[in-house]
């Protein structure tokens, strides 16, 4: 079984001895269960005789609703695969950009030093130490590794048996947000910051869609 939608509708009918019973089931993306039974007052005395028909109609309605939820679940899975593929693309772009940030900082620092008076001497050891501190401060390799791991887990859940996938995917979205926020706070780079903003926007859209997954 793949993902199942939390929303669905099913209708079932059963008839015998001149009596027709119609049962409708609907589910929405809420955790509560609501049951409504409508029986004409004049048929109240026949309730026990109607039980079998109601049961048959209810089984038909439930099966129809489950089929609908399965179809919608397949559509949700396709949509979520597309969304998480886009998130992975952004993560990979960030992974390619991140190692270049210290080098860009070094080049920018060299240009600033070149504009100083020629009589000013810069201790190479101090310069090297400054570059090392900066590189350590903007290092997001661990965060990027965890992002990749979370995305791998999301892909596995989307393609899995569907049991409890909605809650697990929602938790992974929280973890993805935490990691990408850390990347944003450590990134001293306009390009990486732009990728972070886009990632967060697309992650929020994916999380909203996940609320429809059981």
C-alpha positions as CSV (number, residue, x, y, z in Angstrom):
1,X,0.0,0.0,0.0
2,X,1.3,3.4,-0.9
3,X,0.4,6.8,0.5
4,X,-3.3,7.4,1.4
5,X,-5.1,10.7,1.4
6,X,-6.9,11.8,4.5
7,X,-9.8,12.9,2.5
8,X,-12.3,10.6,0.7
9,X,-15.9,9.9,0.0
10,X,-17.8,6.7,-0.5
11,X,-21.4,5.8,-1.1
12,X,-23.1,2.4,-0.8
13,X,-26.6,1.0,-1.3
14,X,-28.4,-2.2,-0.4
15,X,-32.0,-3.2,-1.0
16,X,-34.3,-6.1,0.1
17,X,-38.0,-6.6,0.8
18,X,-38.9,-3.3,-0.8
19,X,-36.5,-1.4,1.4
20,X,-33.5,0.6,0.1
21,X,-30.7,1.8,2.3
22,X,-28.1,4.3,1.3
23,X,-24.9,4.9,3.4
24,X,-22.4,7.6,2.7
25,X,-18.9,7.8,4.3
26,X,-16.7,10.9,4.1
27,X,-13.3,11.6,5.7
28,X,-11.5,14.9,5.9
29,X,-8.0,15.9,7.1
30,X,-9.1,15.9,10.7
31,X,-8.3,13.4,13.4
32,X,-11.9,13.3,14.8
33,X,-14.6,10.9,13.7
34,X,-18.1,12.1,13.1
35,X,-21.1,9.9,12.5
36,X,-24.5,11.0,11.3
37,X,-27.5,8.7,11.0
38,X,-30.7,9.7,9.3
39,X,-33.7,7.5,9.8
40,X,-37.3,8.6,9.2
41,X,-39.4,8.6,12.4
42,X,-41.9,6.2,11.1
43,X,-39.2,3.6,10.5
44,X,-37.9,3.6,14.1
45,X,-39.6,0.3,14.9
46,X,-37.8,-1.4,12.0
47,X,-34.3,-0.5,13.1
48,X,-33.3,-4.0,13.9
49,X,-34.6,-5.3,10.6
50,X,-32.6,-2.7,8.8
51,X,-29.3,-3.6,10.4
52,X,-28.3,-6.1,7.7
53,X,-29.0,-3.7,4.9
54,X,-27.2,-0.9,6.7
55,X,-24.2,-3.1,7.2
56,X,-24.1,-4.1,3.5
57,X,-24.4,-0.5,2.3
58,X,-21.8,0.6,4.8
59,X,-19.3,-1.9,3.6
60,X,-19.8,-0.8,0.0
61,X,-19.4,2.9,1.0
62,X,-16.3,2.2,3.0
63,X,-14.7,0.3,0.1
64,X,-15.5,3.1,-2.3
65,X,-14.1,5.7,0.1
66,X,-10.9,3.6,0.5
67,X,-10.5,3.4,-3.2
68,X,-10.8,7.1,-3.5
69,X,-8.3,7.7,-0.8
70,X,-5.9,5.4,-2.5
71,X,-6.3,7.2,-5.8
72,X,-5.7,10.6,-4.2
73,X,-2.8,9.1,-2.3
74,X,-1.1,8.2,-5.5
75,X,-1.6,11.7,-6.8
76,X,-0.2,13.1,-3.5
77,X,2.8,10.8,-3.8
78,X,3.6,12.1,-7.4
79,X,3.3,15.7,-6.2
80,X,5.5,15.2,-3.2
81,X,8.1,13.4,-5.2
82,X,8.3,16.4,-7.5
83,X,8.4,18.8,-4.5
84,X,11.2,16.9,-2.7
85,X,13.1,16.5,-5.9
86,X,13.1,20.3,-6.2
87,X,14.3,20.6,-2.6
88,X,17.1,18.2,-3.3
89,X,18.2,20.3,-6.3
90,X,18.4,23.4,-4.1
91,X,20.3,21.4,-1.5
92,X,22.8,20.3,-4.2
93,X,23.2,23.8,-5.5
94,X,24.0,25.0,-1.9
95,X,26.5,22.1,-1.6
96,X,28.3,23.3,-4.7
97,X,28.3,26.9,-3.6
98,X,29.3,26.5,0.0
99,X,33.0,25.4,-0.6
100,X,33.6,28.5,-2.7
101,X,32.6,31.0,-0.1
102,X,36.0,31.0,1.8
103,X,37.9,31.4,-1.5
104,X,35.7,34.3,-2.5
105,X,36.3,35.9,0.9
106,X,40.0,35.4,0.5
107,X,39.9,37.1,-2.9
108,X,37.8,40.0,-1.5
109,X,40.2,40.4,1.4
110,X,43.2,40.4,-0.9
111,X,41.6,43.2,-3.0
112,X,41.0,45.3,0.1
113,X,44.5,44.9,1.2
114,X,45.8,45.8,-2.2
115,X,44.0,49.1,-1.9
116,X,45.8,50.0,1.3
117,X,49.0,52.1,1.3
118,X,51.9,50.2,0.0
119,X,53.8,50.9,3.3
120,X,51.4,48.8,5.3
121,X,52.7,45.3,6.0
122,X,50.3,42.4,6.7
123,X,51.6,39.4,8.7
124,X,50.9,36.3,6.6
125,X,50.2,34.3,9.7
126,X,47.6,36.7,10.9
127,X,46.0,36.6,7.4
128,X,46.0,32.8,7.3
129,X,44.5,32.7,10.8
130,X,41.7,35.1,9.8
131,X,40.9,33.0,6.7
132,X,40.8,29.8,8.8
133,X,38.4,31.3,11.3
134,X,36.1,32.6,8.6
135,X,36.1,29.2,6.8
136,X,35.2,27.4,10.1
137,X,32.5,29.9,10.8
138,X,30.7,29.5,7.4
139,X,31.2,25.7,7.2
140,X,27.8,24.2,6.6
141,X,29.0,20.7,5.5
142,X,27.4,18.9,8.4
143,X,24.1,20.7,7.9
144,X,24.1,19.8,4.2
145,X,24.8,16.2,5.0
146,X,21.9,16.0,7.4
147,X,19.7,17.7,4.8
148,X,20.6,15.0,2.3
149,X,19.8,12.3,4.8
150,X,16.4,13.8,5.6
151,X,15.6,14.0,1.9
152,X,16.6,10.4,1.5
153,X,14.2,9.4,4.3
154,X,11.4,11.5,2.8
155,X,11.8,9.7,-0.5
156,X,11.7,6.3,1.2
157,X,8.5,7.3,3.1
158,X,6.8,8.5,-0.1
159,X,7.6,5.2,-1.9
160,X,7.0,3.0,1.2
161,X,3.9,1.2,2.5
162,X,2.3,4.5,3.5
163,X,1.7,3.5,7.2
164,X,2.1,6.6,9.3
165,X,3.8,8.4,6.5
166,X,2.0,11.7,7.1
167,X,3.3,12.2,10.6
168,X,6.8,11.0,9.7
169,X,7.0,13.4,6.7
170,X,5.8,16.3,8.9
171,X,8.5,15.5,11.4
172,X,11.1,15.4,8.6
173,X,9.9,18.8,7.4
174,X,10.6,20.2,10.8
175,X,14.1,18.8,10.8
176,X,14.7,20.1,7.2
177,X,13.6,23.6,8.3
178,X,15.9,23.5,11.3
179,X,18.9,22.5,9.2
180,X,18.3,25.0,6.5
181,X,17.8,27.8,9.0
182,X,21.2,26.9,10.4
183,X,22.7,27.1,6.9
184,X,21.1,30.5,6.5
185,X,22.4,31.8,9.8
186,X,26.0,30.7,9.1
187,X,26.1,31.7,5.4
188,X,27.9,34.9,4.8
189,X,27.0,34.8,1.2
190,X,24.3,36.4,-0.9
191,X,23.9,33.4,-3.3
192,X,23.6,30.9,-0.6
193,X,21.2,33.1,1.3
194,X,19.0,33.2,-1.8
195,X,19.0,29.4,-2.1
196,X,18.0,29.2,1.6
197,X,15.0,31.5,1.1
198,X,13.8,29.5,-1.9
199,X,14.3,26.2,-0.1
200,X,12.2,27.4,2.9
201,X,9.4,28.6,0.7
202,X,9.2,25.4,-1.2
203,X,9.5,23.3,2.0
204,X,6.5,25.2,3.5
205,X,4.5,24.4,0.4
206,X,5.4,20.7,0.7
207,X,4.5,20.6,4.3
208,X,1.1,22.1,3.6
209,X,0.5,19.2,1.1
210,X,1.7,16.7,3.6
211,X,-1.2,17.7,5.9
212,X,-3.4,15.8,3.5
213,X,-1.4,12.5,3.9
214,X,-2.6,9.9,6.4
